[in-house]
Structures are given as C-alpha cells and as structure tokens.
Amino acid sequence: MIELDNNHRYLQLAFNNDLGMAMKVVPRIVRDPRIWVEAGTPFIKREGMRGVSWMARIYPGMVVADIKVADGAQGEVEMAAKAGAKAITVLGNSPVETLKLFIDECKSFGVLSMIDMIGVDDPLSVLRPLYTPPDIVVIHRGRDEETNRAKMIGYRHIAKIRSKYNVMISAAGGVDLHEARTAIFNGANIVVVNVVNPDDPWGGIVMTEDIQAVTQKFLETIA
C-alpha cells in the first residue's frame, strides 16, 4: 500500500483538457515525490483509461484518476487501478454502500481512496457511516461554483474532520498561489491546481508558462 507522509505537503496538477495538452506539459514536470499528476474527470471522459495509462507510463510518480465513482465501485476501481492510477476518487454523495465498497476495493488494489466532497454541505455526515475512512478527503469547490465569488473552499470543515479521523485533506477549486497558501494555513495536506489553456476562464497554471518555475513556486509556498 502507498505510504503518505503527514509532514509533507503535496501539489496535485490536474489535467482537465485532452491528451494533446497533457503530452505537451507532463514531460516538462519535475520528477518530485511532492508533485502528483491528475487525470481530471473531463480528461477521462475524453480520453478514457488510455489517457490514464499514458500518464502512468510518462510520469513515474503519483497519478490520480479523478473518475468520481458514483456507482459500480468494484469495476471502476479495478479499471482505473489496472490503467496505472495510484489514487482514485469517489463522489461523497454516492450511496454509502458504494463508498464502503470503493474503499475496500482501493485497499484490495493497493491504491489510495479519495472521497470528493463536491456539493456536500457536511463532510462528516458522509464519513460517519463508514467503518473504514478513506485515505484522503477532498474539500472541493466545483468549477461552476468558481463563478460565484461568495462561494469559498470549505476550509471550516478541515479541523472538524481532523478531530475525528486520521486522514489526509486535499483542497481543490480554482487554486492559485494565494489560495494554496490559504489552504495549507487551514490544514490541508494537498493542493490541487488546474493546468489550463491561455484562453480558459478558470484559474490555474497556464500551460505555456515555465512549468518547472511555477511548480517550484507552489512547492515553496506550501512547504
């Protein structure tokens, strides 16, 4: 099973476009155990498991398959794990049976289980019925929610979760350098940053930037 270090902070680079973009950027990413690469949900919908397999071949570190399982946990975990993913996501508002099976299947395949709390008002209500907690809880402000300036990443939930569960916390949703600093200050272990096109309306690291220099700034910010 993959071991995580609670004393380290991790940067997760999320690819939500297509394989063409990933092929231009992933080879430029520094091989650092603190940097994870994510096959985002839109990416997987476009490219399928071949996109995950490509990332796993090109990037030797942590590859996250953000498939957001909603049902059929057994088959979807197996599919992503066999494609080379080392961490997989499930939706927090999935049935409790799905969540339990998802966590068990992740353990069986030796991959990290991540519950994405997008759209969940109270993450503890999701975690309480589980006899085994996930490896990682993702506090997530959705892409569409970013258009609402009043909608913030739910950092208030982090201390409540930590008081009851020994899990890692990931923060996602329009994260820039300032937000990354805020996330770590509020107790997050992992910050998720989108890799975007120059004309995309969402925040993140622009693919035409000096990827090594920008990721280094993020690593220094979250250290």
C-alpha atoms as a printed R data frame, in Angstrom:
    type eleno elety resid chain resno       x      y       z
1   ATOM     1    CA   MET     A     1   0.000  0.000   0.000
2   ATOM     2    CA   ILE     A     2   1.198  3.518  -0.803
3   ATOM     3    CA   GLU     A     3   2.512  5.403   2.218
4   ATOM     4    CA   LEU     A     4   1.823  9.121   2.654
5   ATOM     5    CA   ASP     A     5   3.764 11.441   4.934
6   ATOM     6    CA   ASN     A     6   1.590 13.769   7.019
7   ATOM     7    CA   ASN     A     7   4.606 16.019   7.474
8   ATOM     8    CA   HIS     A     8   4.834 16.712   3.741
9   ATOM     9    CA   ARG     A     9   2.648 18.936   1.574
10  ATOM    10    CA   TYR     A    10   1.774 17.833  -1.932
11  ATOM    11    CA   LEU     A    11   0.977 19.657  -5.167
12  ATOM    12    CA   GLN     A    12  -1.527 17.922  -7.446
13  ATOM    13    CA   LEU     A    13  -1.549 19.149 -11.061
14  ATOM    14    CA   ALA     A    14  -4.938 18.494 -12.651
15  ATOM    15    CA   PHE     A    15  -5.356 17.997 -16.395
16  ATOM    16    CA   ASN     A    16  -8.948 18.551 -17.481
17  ATOM    17    CA   ASN     A    17  -8.465 19.104 -21.192
18  ATOM    18    CA   ASP     A    18  -7.241 16.422 -23.583
19  ATOM    19    CA   LEU     A    19  -4.287 14.172 -24.197
20  ATOM    20    CA   GLY     A    20  -2.776 16.714 -26.587
21  ATOM    21    CA   MET     A    21  -2.353 19.239 -23.786
22  ATOM    22    CA   ALA     A    22  -1.087 16.607 -21.356
23  ATOM    23    CA   MET     A    23   1.518 15.437 -23.867
24  ATOM    24    CA   LYS     A    24   2.879 18.977 -24.097
25  ATOM    25    CA   VAL     A    25   3.036 19.572 -20.341
26  ATOM    26    CA   VAL     A    26   3.545 16.340 -18.383
27  ATOM    27    CA   PRO     A    27   7.050 15.639 -19.773
28  ATOM    28    CA   ARG     A    28   8.072 19.130 -18.550
29  ATOM    29    CA   ILE     A    29   7.060 18.465 -14.935
30  ATOM    30    CA   VAL     A    30   9.895 17.965 -12.477
31  ATOM    31    CA   ARG     A    31  10.025 14.431 -11.074
32  ATOM    32    CA   ASP     A    32   9.413 15.226  -7.424
33  ATOM    33    CA   PRO     A    33   7.537 12.945  -4.977
34  ATOM    34    CA   ARG     A    34   5.643 16.021  -3.757
35  ATOM    35    CA   ILE     A    35   4.144 16.578  -7.207
36  ATOM    36    CA   TRP     A    36   1.150 14.471  -8.235
37  ATOM    37    CA   VAL     A    37  -0.437 14.363 -11.679
38  ATOM    38    CA   GLU     A    38  -4.197 14.066 -12.078
39  ATOM    39    CA   ALA     A    39  -6.228 12.745 -14.973
40  ATOM    40    CA   GLY     A    40  -9.233 15.002 -14.377
41  ATOM    41    CA   THR     A    41 -12.839 13.996 -14.929
42  ATOM    42    CA   PRO     A    42 -13.273 15.825 -18.285
43  ATOM    43    CA   PHE     A    43  -9.920 14.405 -19.423
44  ATOM    44    CA   ILE     A    44 -11.042 10.863 -18.625
45  ATOM    45    CA   LYS     A    45 -14.387 11.397 -20.350
46  ATOM    46    CA   ARG     A    46 -12.494 12.431 -23.484
47  ATOM    47    CA   GLU     A    47  -9.605 10.001 -23.373
48  ATOM    48    CA   GLY     A    48 -10.817  7.079 -21.274
49  ATOM    49    CA   MET     A    49  -8.419  4.768 -19.492
50  ATOM    50    CA   ARG     A    50  -5.871  5.121 -22.307
51  ATOM    51    CA   GLY     A    51  -5.301  8.662 -21.038
52  ATOM    52    CA   VAL     A    52  -4.687  7.370 -17.512
53  ATOM    53    CA   SER     A    53  -2.369  4.665 -18.863
54  ATOM    54    CA   TRP     A    54  -0.385  7.247 -20.817
55  ATOM    55    CA   MET     A    55   0.084  9.399 -17.700
56  ATOM    56    CA   ALA     A    56   1.177  6.385 -15.675
57  ATOM    57    CA   ARG     A    57   3.768  5.494 -18.316
58  ATOM    58    CA   ILE     A    58   5.149  9.006 -18.720
59  ATOM    59    CA   TYR     A    59   5.022 10.182 -15.111
60  ATOM    60    CA   PRO     A    60   6.635  7.782 -12.622
61  ATOM    61    CA   GLY     A    61   5.154  9.414  -9.515
62  ATOM    62    CA   MET     A    62   1.621  9.611  -8.135
63  ATOM    63    CA   VAL     A    63  -1.093  9.516 -10.803
64  ATOM    64    CA   VAL     A    64  -4.636 10.311  -9.647
65  ATOM    65    CA   ALA     A    65  -7.646  9.096 -11.652
66  ATOM    66    CA   ASP     A    66 -10.410 11.583 -10.862
67  ATOM    67    CA   ILE     A    67 -13.182  9.325 -12.109
68  ATOM    68    CA   LYS     A    68 -15.603 10.387  -9.343
69  ATOM    69    CA   VAL     A    69 -17.202  6.980  -8.893
70  ATOM    70    CA   ALA     A    70 -20.945  7.272  -8.270
71  ATOM    71    CA   ASP     A    71 -21.888  3.595  -8.555
72  ATOM    72    CA   GLY     A    72 -20.312  0.345  -9.661
73  ATOM    73    CA   ALA     A    73 -17.299  0.857  -7.442
74  ATOM    74    CA   GLN     A    74 -15.833 -2.597  -7.897
75  ATOM    75    CA   GLY     A    75 -15.499 -2.405 -11.669
76  ATOM    76    CA   GLU     A    76 -14.450  1.234 -11.824
77  ATOM    77    CA   VAL     A    77 -11.712  0.911  -9.211
78  ATOM    78    CA   GLU     A    78 -10.336 -2.174 -10.965
79  ATOM    79    CA   MET     A    79 -10.404 -0.387 -14.323
80  ATOM    80    CA   ALA     A    80  -8.521  2.675 -13.063
81  ATOM    81    CA   ALA     A    81  -6.044  0.676 -10.976
82  ATOM    82    CA   LYS     A    82  -5.163 -1.599 -13.890
83  ATOM    83    CA   ALA     A    83  -4.654  1.506 -16.051
84  ATOM    84    CA   GLY     A    84  -1.928  2.570 -13.623
85  ATOM    85    CA   ALA     A    85  -3.681  5.003 -11.287
86  ATOM    86    CA   LYS     A    86  -2.283  5.133  -7.768
87  ATOM    87    CA   ALA     A    87  -5.188  7.124  -6.321
88  ATOM    88    CA   ILE     A    88  -8.874  7.168  -7.310
89  ATOM    89    CA   THR     A    89 -11.827  9.407  -6.423
90  ATOM    90    CA   VAL     A    90 -15.425  8.696  -5.472
91  ATOM    91    CA   LEU     A    91 -18.241 11.216  -5.024
92  ATOM    92    CA   GLY     A    92 -19.114 11.898  -1.398
93  ATOM    93    CA   ASN     A    93 -22.819 11.972  -2.212
94  ATOM    94    CA   SER     A    94 -22.711  8.411  -3.588
95  ATOM    95    CA   PRO     A    95 -24.687  5.731  -1.705
96  ATOM    96    CA   VAL     A    96 -22.986  4.591   1.470
97  ATOM    97    CA   GLU     A    97 -22.774  1.076   0.025
98  ATOM    98    CA   THR     A    98 -20.771  2.470  -2.884
99  ATOM    99    CA   LEU     A    99 -18.438  4.373  -0.570
100 ATOM   100    CA   LYS     A   100 -17.749  1.315   1.572
101 ATOM   101    CA   LEU     A   101 -17.145 -0.914  -1.431
102 ATOM   102    CA   PHE     A   102 -14.974  1.749  -3.048
103 ATOM   103    CA   ILE     A   103 -12.680  1.999  -0.012
104 ATOM   104    CA   ASP     A   104 -12.438 -1.795   0.265
105 ATOM   105    CA   GLU     A   105 -11.622 -2.154  -3.440
106 ATOM   106    CA   CYS     A   106  -8.964  0.551  -3.288
107 ATOM   107    CA   LYS     A   107  -7.298 -1.271  -0.407
108 ATOM   108    CA   SER     A   108  -7.506 -4.527  -2.345
109 ATOM   109    CA   PHE     A   109  -5.730 -2.984  -5.354
110 ATOM   110    CA   GLY     A   110  -3.217 -1.067  -3.223
111 ATOM   111    CA   VAL     A   111  -4.315  2.390  -4.353
112 ATOM   112    CA   LEU     A   112  -5.309  5.455  -2.345
113 ATOM   113    CA   SER     A   113  -9.016  6.131  -1.824
114 ATOM   114    CA   MET     A   114 -10.165  9.733  -2.157
115 ATOM   115    CA   ILE     A   115 -13.689 10.923  -1.298
116 ATOM   116    CA   ASP     A   116 -14.520 14.111  -3.203
117 ATOM   117    CA   MET     A   117 -16.906 16.288  -1.184
118 ATOM   118    CA   ILE     A   118 -18.023 18.482  -4.084
119 ATOM   119    CA   GLY     A   119 -21.630 19.500  -3.426
120 ATOM   120    CA   VAL     A   120 -21.565 18.061   0.126
121 ATOM   121    CA   ASP     A   121 -22.578 20.515   2.850
122 ATOM   122    CA   ASP     A   122 -21.359 18.409   5.784
123 ATOM   123    CA   PRO     A   123 -18.464 16.028   5.053
124 ATOM   124    CA   LEU     A   124 -18.788 14.434   8.492
125 ATOM   125    CA   SER     A   125 -22.255 13.178   7.526
126 ATOM   126    CA   VAL     A   126 -20.569 11.226   4.727
127 ATOM   127    CA   LEU     A   127 -17.745  9.871   6.892
128 ATOM   128    CA   ARG     A   128 -19.753  8.809   9.971
129 ATOM   129    CA   PRO     A   129 -21.433  5.720   8.445
130 ATOM   130    CA   LEU     A   130 -18.133  4.333   7.131
131 ATOM   131    CA   TYR     A   131 -16.436  1.632   9.178
132 ATOM   132    CA   THR     A   132 -13.156  2.492   7.431
133 ATOM   133    CA   PRO     A   133 -12.343  6.091   6.463
134 ATOM   134    CA   PRO     A   134 -10.765  6.912   3.099
135 ATOM   135    CA   ASP     A   135  -7.098  7.791   2.774
136 ATOM   136    CA   ILE     A   136  -7.900 11.316   1.578
137 ATOM   137    CA   VAL     A   137 -10.869 13.682   1.885
138 ATOM   138    CA   VAL     A   138 -11.131 16.270  -0.898
139 ATOM   139    CA   ILE     A   139 -12.673 19.619   0.085
140 ATOM   140    CA   HIS     A   140 -13.772 20.794  -3.346
141 ATOM   141    CA   ARG     A   141 -15.299 23.970  -4.752
142 ATOM   142    CA   GLY     A   142 -16.540 22.962  -8.200
143 ATOM   143    CA   ARG     A   143 -15.524 24.653 -11.422
144 ATOM   144    CA   ASP     A   144 -19.025 26.073 -11.922
145 ATOM   145    CA   GLU     A   145 -19.026 27.331  -8.338
146 ATOM   146    CA   GLU     A   146 -15.935 29.428  -9.056
147 ATOM   147    CA   THR     A   147 -18.195 31.915 -10.872
148 ATOM   148    CA   ASN     A   148 -19.851 32.683  -7.520
149 ATOM   149    CA   ARG     A   149 -17.441 34.978  -5.674
150 ATOM   150    CA   ALA     A   150 -19.220 34.266  -2.405
151 ATOM   151    CA   LYS     A   151 -18.569 30.529  -2.719
152 ATOM   152    CA   MET     A   152 -15.386 29.630  -0.862
153 ATOM   153    CA   ILE     A   153 -13.489 26.377  -0.416
154 ATOM   154    CA   GLY     A   154 -14.882 24.864   2.805
155 ATOM   155    CA   TYR     A   155 -11.792 25.117   4.984
156 ATOM   156    CA   ARG     A   156 -14.000 25.267   8.084
157 ATOM   157    CA   HIS     A   157 -14.558 21.517   7.690
158 ATOM   158    CA   ILE     A   158 -10.874 20.587   7.956
159 ATOM   159    CA   ALA     A   159 -10.493 20.910  11.732
160 ATOM   160    CA   LYS     A   160 -13.753 19.014  12.294
161 ATOM   161    CA   ILE     A   161 -12.608 16.156  10.091
162 ATOM   162    CA   ARG     A   162  -9.151 16.019  11.669
163 ATOM   163    CA   SER     A   163 -10.623 15.904  15.171
164 ATOM   164    CA   LYS     A   164 -12.272 12.576  14.365
165 ATOM   165    CA   TYR     A   165 -10.352 10.931  11.515
166 ATOM   166    CA   ASN     A   166  -6.723 10.276  10.689
167 ATOM   167    CA   VAL     A   167  -6.969 11.209   7.013
168 ATOM   168    CA   MET     A   168  -5.173 13.487   4.593
169 ATOM   169    CA   ILE     A   169  -7.042 16.575   3.392
170 ATOM   170    CA   SER     A   170  -6.959 17.873  -0.172
171 ATOM   171    CA   ALA     A   171  -8.169 21.337  -1.246
172 ATOM   172    CA   ALA     A   172  -9.413 21.890  -4.788
173 ATOM   173    CA   GLY     A   173 -11.248 24.533  -6.777
174 ATOM   174    CA   GLY     A   174  -9.611 27.471  -8.532
175 ATOM   175    CA   VAL     A   175  -6.414 27.261  -6.504
176 ATOM   176    CA   ASP     A   176  -3.704 29.842  -7.266
177 ATOM   177    CA   LEU     A   177  -0.620 30.720  -5.210
178 ATOM   178    CA   HIS     A   178  -2.625 32.805  -2.744
179 ATOM   179    CA   GLU     A   179  -5.286 30.116  -2.344
180 ATOM   180    CA   ALA     A   180  -2.608 27.439  -1.977
181 ATOM   181    CA   ARG     A   181  -1.096 29.376   0.919
182 ATOM   182    CA   THR     A   182  -4.552 29.719   2.496
183 ATOM   183    CA   ALA     A   183  -5.240 26.008   2.069
184 ATOM   184    CA   ILE     A   184  -2.043 24.988   3.851
185 ATOM   185    CA   PHE     A   185  -2.638 27.563   6.606
186 ATOM   186    CA   ASN     A   186  -6.038 25.975   7.186
187 ATOM   187    CA   GLY     A   187  -4.551 22.480   7.476
188 ATOM   188    CA   ALA     A   188  -4.703 20.957   4.000
189 ATOM   189    CA   ASN     A   189  -2.021 18.429   3.033
190 ATOM   190    CA   ILE     A   190  -2.629 18.551  -0.716
191 ATOM   191    CA   VAL     A   191  -3.471 21.462  -3.013
192 ATOM   192    CA   VAL     A   192  -4.967 20.773  -6.431
193 ATOM   193    CA   VAL     A   193  -4.045 23.220  -9.197
194 ATOM   194    CA   ASN     A   194  -5.536 23.076 -12.681
195 ATOM   195    CA   VAL     A   195  -3.304 23.183 -15.759
196 ATOM   196    CA   VAL     A   196  -5.217 25.396 -18.203
197 ATOM   197    CA   ASN     A   197  -5.084 26.818 -21.721
198 ATOM   198    CA   PRO     A   198  -4.271 30.538 -22.092
199 ATOM   199    CA   ASP     A   199  -7.881 31.307 -23.073
200 ATOM   200    CA   ASP     A   200  -9.572 29.220 -20.374
201 ATOM   201    CA   PRO     A   201 -11.737 31.189 -17.921
202 ATOM   202    CA   TRP     A   202 -10.591 29.100 -14.938
203 ATOM   203    CA   GLY     A   203  -7.671 29.774 -12.663
204 ATOM   204    CA   GLY     A   204  -4.553 27.647 -12.553
205 ATOM   205    CA   ILE     A   205  -1.166 27.193 -14.184
206 ATOM   206    CA   VAL     A   206  -1.227 28.234 -17.840
207 ATOM   207    CA   MET     A   207   0.285 25.504 -19.989
208 ATOM   208    CA   THR     A   208   2.521 27.988 -21.841
209 ATOM   209    CA   GLU     A   209   4.194 29.127 -18.614
210 ATOM   210    CA   ASP     A   210   7.544 27.838 -17.394
211 ATOM   211    CA   ILE     A   211   6.070 24.764 -15.706
212 ATOM   212    CA   GLN     A   212   9.192 23.970 -13.700
213 ATOM   213    CA   ALA     A   213   9.497 27.527 -12.354
214 ATOM   214    CA   VAL     A   214   5.802 27.832 -11.491
215 ATOM   215    CA   THR     A   215   5.588 24.451  -9.786
216 ATOM   216    CA   GLN     A   216   8.682 25.347  -7.771
217 ATOM   217    CA   LYS     A   217   6.903 28.492  -6.549
218 ATOM   218    CA   PHE     A   218   3.942 26.389  -5.485
219 ATOM   219    CA   LEU     A   219   6.180 23.889  -3.684
220 ATOM   220    CA   GLU     A   220   7.918 26.733  -1.830
221 ATOM   221    CA   THR     A   221   4.529 28.248  -0.943
222 ATOM   222    CA   ILE     A   222   3.084 25.054   0.515
223 ATOM   223    CA   ALA     A   223   6.268 23.757   2.182
